[in-house]
Amino acid sequence: QVQLVESGGGLVQAGGSLRLSCVASRRTFSDYTMAWFRQAPGKEREFVAGIIWSDISTNYADSVKGRFTISRDSAKNTVYLQMDSLKPEDTAVYYCAANPYSGSVYTGTRHYHYWGQGTQVTVSP
């Protein structure tokens, strides 16, 4: 069983920055892919960014490329999402997710077996 706990959400003005953290309970994630998804009110959950733990290959949604950066710290079993140049349309609940497969960064929710509880990010105009 894998437990994921997100933190770092909050209220920020447009153009500002936030860094989300996701602490994972498993001892090693060398065979996992980790990702961030988000869900705005009335919308489906969508892929934001993902990283293959072992080789740090990454993938980003087009809407966040150049603004968001995903990274991981093996010593802390933590995945981060650095969000810069935030826009009001980035407002959503952000979820950390884990996929016990490291061959590719999938963007579909069905590939991810474990989910955190979510953290709210609100960007004001």
Salt bridges, closest charged atoms under 4 A:
ASP31 OD1 - ARG26 NH1 3.34
GLU46 OE2 - ARG38 NE 2.67
ASP62 OD1 - LYS65 NZ 3.21
ASP90 OD1 - ARG38 NH1 2.92
ASP90 OD2 - ARG67 NH1 2.76
